[in-house]
Amino acid sequence: QVQLVESGGGLVQPGGSLTLSCVASGSIPSLHAMGWFRQAPGKQRELVAAVGSGDGGMTNYGESVKGRFTISRDGAKHTVYLQMNNLKPEDTAVYYCHLGYASRNYWGQGTQVTVSS
């Protein structure tokens, strides 16, 4: 089993920044991907960003966040970060941390990000 705990959500004005963190614990495989998804009311859950295993793992971003969000990880701490800059109202959603390997998927409980003036 893998447990994921997110932190860092909150209310921010348009154009502002937030950093989300997710710590993984439990039986974490050496080869896995970690990342962030989000779900806004009435919409499907979508990929925000993901990063592969290791401190130099490949990254992948959703089109709507490219150039504004940056994902990074600290392998030793089993932690993944999402730096979100130039936030827009349409970024408002519940953000979920994800860890996946083989056919298994693990999710955090979610953290709310609200972008509003």
PyMOL CGO cylinders between C-alpha atoms (Angstrom):
from pymol import cmd
from pymol.cgo import CYLINDER

trace = [
    CYLINDER, 0.00, 0.00, 0.00, 1.00, 3.58, -0.71, 0.3, 1, 1, 1, 1, 1, 1,
    CYLINDER, 1.00, 3.58, -0.71, -0.29, 6.62, 1.13, 0.3, 1, 1, 1, 1, 1, 1,
    CYLINDER, -0.29, 6.62, 1.13, -0.22, 10.14, -0.31, 0.3, 1, 1, 1, 1, 1, 1,
    CYLINDER, -0.22, 10.14, -0.31, -0.68, 13.31, 1.73, 0.3, 1, 1, 1, 1, 1, 1,
    CYLINDER, -0.68, 13.31, 1.73, -1.05, 16.67, 0.00, 0.3, 1, 1, 1, 1, 1, 1,
    CYLINDER, -1.05, 16.67, 0.00, -0.62, 20.15, 1.41, 0.3, 1, 1, 1, 1, 1, 1,
    CYLINDER, -0.62, 20.15, 1.41, -0.39, 23.73, 0.20, 0.3, 1, 1, 1, 1, 1, 1,
    CYLINDER, -0.39, 23.73, 0.20, -3.78, 24.51, -1.28, 0.3, 1, 1, 1, 1, 1, 1,
    CYLINDER, -3.78, 24.51, -1.28, -5.71, 27.66, -0.54, 0.3, 1, 1, 1, 1, 1, 1,
    CYLINDER, -5.71, 27.66, -0.54, -7.16, 30.89, -1.88, 0.3, 1, 1, 1, 1, 1, 1,
    CYLINDER, -7.16, 30.89, -1.88, -5.06, 33.08, -4.14, 0.3, 1, 1, 1, 1, 1, 1,
    CYLINDER, -5.06, 33.08, -4.14, -5.73, 36.08, -6.35, 0.3, 1, 1, 1, 1, 1, 1,
    CYLINDER, -5.73, 36.08, -6.35, -5.41, 35.86, -10.14, 0.3, 1, 1, 1, 1, 1, 1,
    CYLINDER, -5.41, 35.86, -10.14, -1.78, 36.19, -11.14, 0.3, 1, 1, 1, 1, 1, 1,
    CYLINDER, -1.78, 36.19, -11.14, -0.61, 34.82, -7.82, 0.3, 1, 1, 1, 1, 1, 1,
    CYLINDER, -0.61, 34.82, -7.82, 1.39, 31.72, -6.97, 0.3, 1, 1, 1, 1, 1, 1,
    CYLINDER, 1.39, 31.72, -6.97, 1.00, 28.61, -4.84, 0.3, 1, 1, 1, 1, 1, 1,
    CYLINDER, 1.00, 28.61, -4.84, 3.13, 25.56, -4.20, 0.3, 1, 1, 1, 1, 1, 1,
    CYLINDER, 3.13, 25.56, -4.20, 1.57, 22.16, -3.55, 0.3, 1, 1, 1, 1, 1, 1,
    CYLINDER, 1.57, 22.16, -3.55, 3.44, 19.32, -1.86, 0.3, 1, 1, 1, 1, 1, 1,
    CYLINDER, 3.44, 19.32, -1.86, 2.72, 15.61, -1.72, 0.3, 1, 1, 1, 1, 1, 1,
    CYLINDER, 2.72, 15.61, -1.72, 4.52, 13.13, 0.49, 0.3, 1, 1, 1, 1, 1, 1,
    CYLINDER, 4.52, 13.13, 0.49, 4.36, 9.43, -0.32, 0.3, 1, 1, 1, 1, 1, 1,
    CYLINDER, 4.36, 9.43, -0.32, 4.80, 6.69, 2.27, 0.3, 1, 1, 1, 1, 1, 1,
    CYLINDER, 4.80, 6.69, 2.27, 4.38, 2.94, 2.49, 0.3, 1, 1, 1, 1, 1, 1,
    CYLINDER, 4.38, 2.94, 2.49, 5.55, 0.34, -0.03, 0.3, 1, 1, 1, 1, 1, 1,
    CYLINDER, 5.55, 0.34, -0.03, 6.84, 2.64, -2.77, 0.3, 1, 1, 1, 1, 1, 1,
    CYLINDER, 6.84, 2.64, -2.77, 8.27, 0.83, -5.81, 0.3, 1, 1, 1, 1, 1, 1,
    CYLINDER, 8.27, 0.83, -5.81, 11.56, 2.01, -7.29, 0.3, 1, 1, 1, 1, 1, 1,
    CYLINDER, 11.56, 2.01, -7.29, 10.00, 2.59, -10.71, 0.3, 1, 1, 1, 1, 1, 1,
    CYLINDER, 10.00, 2.59, -10.71, 6.92, 4.76, -10.61, 0.3, 1, 1, 1, 1, 1, 1,
    CYLINDER, 6.92, 4.76, -10.61, 5.48, 8.07, -11.71, 0.3, 1, 1, 1, 1, 1, 1,
    CYLINDER, 5.48, 8.07, -11.71, 4.11, 10.76, -9.46, 0.3, 1, 1, 1, 1, 1, 1,
    CYLINDER, 4.11, 10.76, -9.46, 2.04, 13.72, -10.44, 0.3, 1, 1, 1, 1, 1, 1,
    CYLINDER, 2.04, 13.72, -10.44, -0.94, 15.96, -10.02, 0.3, 1, 1, 1, 1, 1, 1,
    CYLINDER, -0.94, 15.96, -10.02, -4.43, 15.81, -11.44, 0.3, 1, 1, 1, 1, 1, 1,
    CYLINDER, -4.43, 15.81, -11.44, -7.25, 18.25, -10.87, 0.3, 1, 1, 1, 1, 1, 1,
    CYLINDER, -7.25, 18.25, -10.87, -11.01, 18.20, -10.99, 0.3, 1, 1, 1, 1, 1, 1,
    CYLINDER, -11.01, 18.20, -10.99, -13.25, 21.24, -11.20, 0.3, 1, 1, 1, 1, 1, 1,
    CYLINDER, -13.25, 21.24, -11.20, -17.00, 21.06, -10.45, 0.3, 1, 1, 1, 1, 1, 1,
    CYLINDER, -17.00, 21.06, -10.45, -18.87, 19.42, -13.30, 0.3, 1, 1, 1, 1, 1, 1,
    CYLINDER, -18.87, 19.42, -13.30, -15.67, 18.50, -15.15, 0.3, 1, 1, 1, 1, 1, 1,
    CYLINDER, -15.67, 18.50, -15.15, -13.61, 15.37, -15.56, 0.3, 1, 1, 1, 1, 1, 1,
    CYLINDER, -13.61, 15.37, -15.56, -10.38, 14.85, -13.69, 0.3, 1, 1, 1, 1, 1, 1,
    CYLINDER, -10.38, 14.85, -13.69, -7.47, 15.96, -15.85, 0.3, 1, 1, 1, 1, 1, 1,
    CYLINDER, -7.47, 15.96, -15.85, -3.70, 15.66, -15.81, 0.3, 1, 1, 1, 1, 1, 1,
    CYLINDER, -3.70, 15.66, -15.81, -1.87, 18.71, -14.56, 0.3, 1, 1, 1, 1, 1, 1,
    CYLINDER, -1.87, 18.71, -14.56, 1.71, 17.43, -14.44, 0.3, 1, 1, 1, 1, 1, 1,
    CYLINDER, 1.71, 17.43, -14.44, 3.63, 14.21, -13.89, 0.3, 1, 1, 1, 1, 1, 1,
    CYLINDER, 3.63, 14.21, -13.89, 7.25, 13.20, -13.34, 0.3, 1, 1, 1, 1, 1, 1,
    CYLINDER, 7.25, 13.20, -13.34, 9.00, 9.85, -13.67, 0.3, 1, 1, 1, 1, 1, 1,
    CYLINDER, 9.00, 9.85, -13.67, 11.16, 8.04, -11.15, 0.3, 1, 1, 1, 1, 1, 1,
    CYLINDER, 11.16, 8.04, -11.15, 14.37, 9.53, -9.86, 0.3, 1, 1, 1, 1, 1, 1,
    CYLINDER, 14.37, 9.53, -9.86, 15.50, 13.09, -9.43, 0.3, 1, 1, 1, 1, 1, 1,
    CYLINDER, 15.50, 13.09, -9.43, 16.00, 13.45, -13.21, 0.3, 1, 1, 1, 1, 1, 1,
    CYLINDER, 16.00, 13.45, -13.21, 12.73, 11.89, -14.29, 0.3, 1, 1, 1, 1, 1, 1,
    CYLINDER, 12.73, 11.89, -14.29, 10.92, 13.01, -17.42, 0.3, 1, 1, 1, 1, 1, 1,
    CYLINDER, 10.92, 13.01, -17.42, 8.06, 15.46, -16.99, 0.3, 1, 1, 1, 1, 1, 1,
    CYLINDER, 8.06, 15.46, -16.99, 4.72, 15.83, -18.71, 0.3, 1, 1, 1, 1, 1, 1,
    CYLINDER, 4.72, 15.83, -18.71, 2.29, 18.75, -18.47, 0.3, 1, 1, 1, 1, 1, 1,
    CYLINDER, 2.29, 18.75, -18.47, -1.29, 19.42, -19.38, 0.3, 1, 1, 1, 1, 1, 1,
    CYLINDER, -1.29, 19.42, -19.38, -1.60, 21.93, -22.22, 0.3, 1, 1, 1, 1, 1, 1,
    CYLINDER, -1.60, 21.93, -22.22, -3.40, 24.52, -20.12, 0.3, 1, 1, 1, 1, 1, 1,
    CYLINDER, -3.40, 24.52, -20.12, -0.61, 24.78, -17.55, 0.3, 1, 1, 1, 1, 1, 1,
    CYLINDER, -0.61, 24.78, -17.55, 2.50, 24.63, -19.72, 0.3, 1, 1, 1, 1, 1, 1,
    CYLINDER, 2.50, 24.63, -19.72, 4.79, 27.56, -19.05, 0.3, 1, 1, 1, 1, 1, 1,
    CYLINDER, 4.79, 27.56, -19.05, 3.03, 28.40, -15.77, 0.3, 1, 1, 1, 1, 1, 1,
    CYLINDER, 3.03, 28.40, -15.77, 3.36, 25.29, -13.59, 0.3, 1, 1, 1, 1, 1, 1,
    CYLINDER, 3.36, 25.29, -13.59, 6.49, 23.34, -12.73, 0.3, 1, 1, 1, 1, 1, 1,
    CYLINDER, 6.49, 23.34, -12.73, 6.62, 19.86, -11.22, 0.3, 1, 1, 1, 1, 1, 1,
    CYLINDER, 6.62, 19.86, -11.22, 9.64, 18.62, -9.30, 0.3, 1, 1, 1, 1, 1, 1,
    CYLINDER, 9.64, 18.62, -9.30, 10.46, 15.83, -6.91, 0.3, 1, 1, 1, 1, 1, 1,
    CYLINDER, 10.46, 15.83, -6.91, 12.81, 14.94, -4.09, 0.3, 1, 1, 1, 1, 1, 1,
    CYLINDER, 12.81, 14.94, -4.09, 13.40, 11.22, -4.42, 0.3, 1, 1, 1, 1, 1, 1,
    CYLINDER, 13.40, 11.22, -4.42, 15.02, 10.86, -1.02, 0.3, 1, 1, 1, 1, 1, 1,
    CYLINDER, 15.02, 10.86, -1.02, 11.98, 12.38, 0.67, 0.3, 1, 1, 1, 1, 1, 1,
    CYLINDER, 11.98, 12.38, 0.67, 9.42, 10.68, -1.61, 0.3, 1, 1, 1, 1, 1, 1,
    CYLINDER, 9.42, 10.68, -1.61, 7.95, 14.12, -2.18, 0.3, 1, 1, 1, 1, 1, 1,
    CYLINDER, 7.95, 14.12, -2.18, 6.63, 15.80, -5.29, 0.3, 1, 1, 1, 1, 1, 1,
    CYLINDER, 6.63, 15.80, -5.29, 6.01, 19.52, -5.63, 0.3, 1, 1, 1, 1, 1, 1,
    CYLINDER, 6.01, 19.52, -5.63, 3.87, 21.61, -7.95, 0.3, 1, 1, 1, 1, 1, 1,
    CYLINDER, 3.87, 21.61, -7.95, 4.89, 25.23, -8.31, 0.3, 1, 1, 1, 1, 1, 1,
    CYLINDER, 4.89, 25.23, -8.31, 1.97, 27.16, -9.78, 0.3, 1, 1, 1, 1, 1, 1,
    CYLINDER, 1.97, 27.16, -9.78, 2.57, 30.65, -11.13, 0.3, 1, 1, 1, 1, 1, 1,
    CYLINDER, 2.57, 30.65, -11.13, 0.35, 33.17, -12.87, 0.3, 1, 1, 1, 1, 1, 1,
    CYLINDER, 0.35, 33.17, -12.87, -2.75, 31.40, -11.57, 0.3, 1, 1, 1, 1, 1, 1,
    CYLINDER, -2.75, 31.40, -11.57, -6.03, 31.97, -13.37, 0.3, 1, 1, 1, 1, 1, 1,
    CYLINDER, -6.03, 31.97, -13.37, -9.64, 31.57, -12.18, 0.3, 1, 1, 1, 1, 1, 1,
    CYLINDER, -9.64, 31.57, -12.18, -9.93, 28.52, -14.45, 0.3, 1, 1, 1, 1, 1, 1,
    CYLINDER, -9.93, 28.52, -14.45, -7.22, 26.81, -12.37, 0.3, 1, 1, 1, 1, 1, 1,
    CYLINDER, -7.22, 26.81, -12.37, -9.74, 26.58, -9.53, 0.3, 1, 1, 1, 1, 1, 1,
    CYLINDER, -9.74, 26.58, -9.53, -10.20, 22.89, -8.70, 0.3, 1, 1, 1, 1, 1, 1,
    CYLINDER, -10.20, 22.89, -8.70, -9.44, 20.14, -6.24, 0.3, 1, 1, 1, 1, 1, 1,
    CYLINDER, -9.44, 20.14, -6.24, -5.88, 19.00, -6.89, 0.3, 1, 1, 1, 1, 1, 1,
    CYLINDER, -5.88, 19.00, -6.89, -5.07, 15.33, -6.32, 0.3, 1, 1, 1, 1, 1, 1,
    CYLINDER, -5.07, 15.33, -6.32, -1.65, 13.79, -5.92, 0.3, 1, 1, 1, 1, 1, 1,
    CYLINDER, -1.65, 13.79, -5.92, -1.17, 10.56, -7.87, 0.3, 1, 1, 1, 1, 1, 1,
    CYLINDER, -1.17, 10.56, -7.87, 1.35, 7.73, -7.81, 0.3, 1, 1, 1, 1, 1, 1,
    CYLINDER, 1.35, 7.73, -7.81, 1.22, 5.03, -10.44, 0.3, 1, 1, 1, 1, 1, 1,
    CYLINDER, 1.22, 5.03, -10.44, 3.21, 1.92, -11.38, 0.3, 1, 1, 1, 1, 1, 1,
    CYLINDER, 3.21, 1.92, -11.38, 2.32, -1.13, -13.45, 0.3, 1, 1, 1, 1, 1, 1,
    CYLINDER, 2.32, -1.13, -13.45, -1.48, -1.10, -13.37, 0.3, 1, 1, 1, 1, 1, 1,
    CYLINDER, -1.48, -1.10, -13.37, -1.80, 0.36, -9.86, 0.3, 1, 1, 1, 1, 1, 1,
    CYLINDER, -1.80, 0.36, -9.86, -2.91, 3.88, -9.06, 0.3, 1, 1, 1, 1, 1, 1,
    CYLINDER, -2.91, 3.88, -9.06, -2.90, 5.63, -5.74, 0.3, 1, 1, 1, 1, 1, 1,
    CYLINDER, -2.90, 5.63, -5.74, -4.53, 8.97, -4.93, 0.3, 1, 1, 1, 1, 1, 1,
    CYLINDER, -4.53, 8.97, -4.93, -4.29, 11.53, -2.20, 0.3, 1, 1, 1, 1, 1, 1,
    CYLINDER, -4.29, 11.53, -2.20, -7.33, 13.01, -0.53, 0.3, 1, 1, 1, 1, 1, 1,
    CYLINDER, -7.33, 13.01, -0.53, -7.16, 16.21, -2.57, 0.3, 1, 1, 1, 1, 1, 1,
    CYLINDER, -7.16, 16.21, -2.57, -6.47, 19.83, -1.74, 0.3, 1, 1, 1, 1, 1, 1,
    CYLINDER, -6.47, 19.83, -1.74, -8.61, 22.76, -2.84, 0.3, 1, 1, 1, 1, 1, 1,
    CYLINDER, -8.61, 22.76, -2.84, -7.09, 25.55, -4.91, 0.3, 1, 1, 1, 1, 1, 1,
    CYLINDER, -7.09, 25.55, -4.91, -9.29, 28.60, -5.45, 0.3, 1, 1, 1, 1, 1, 1,
    CYLINDER, -9.29, 28.60, -5.45, -8.22, 31.47, -7.68, 0.3, 1, 1, 1, 1, 1, 1,
    CYLINDER, -8.22, 31.47, -7.68, -10.43, 34.49, -7.14, 0.3, 1, 1, 1, 1, 1, 1,
    CYLINDER, -10.43, 34.49, -7.14, -10.26, 38.19, -6.50, 0.3, 1, 1, 1, 1, 1, 1,
]
cmd.load_cgo(trace, "trace")
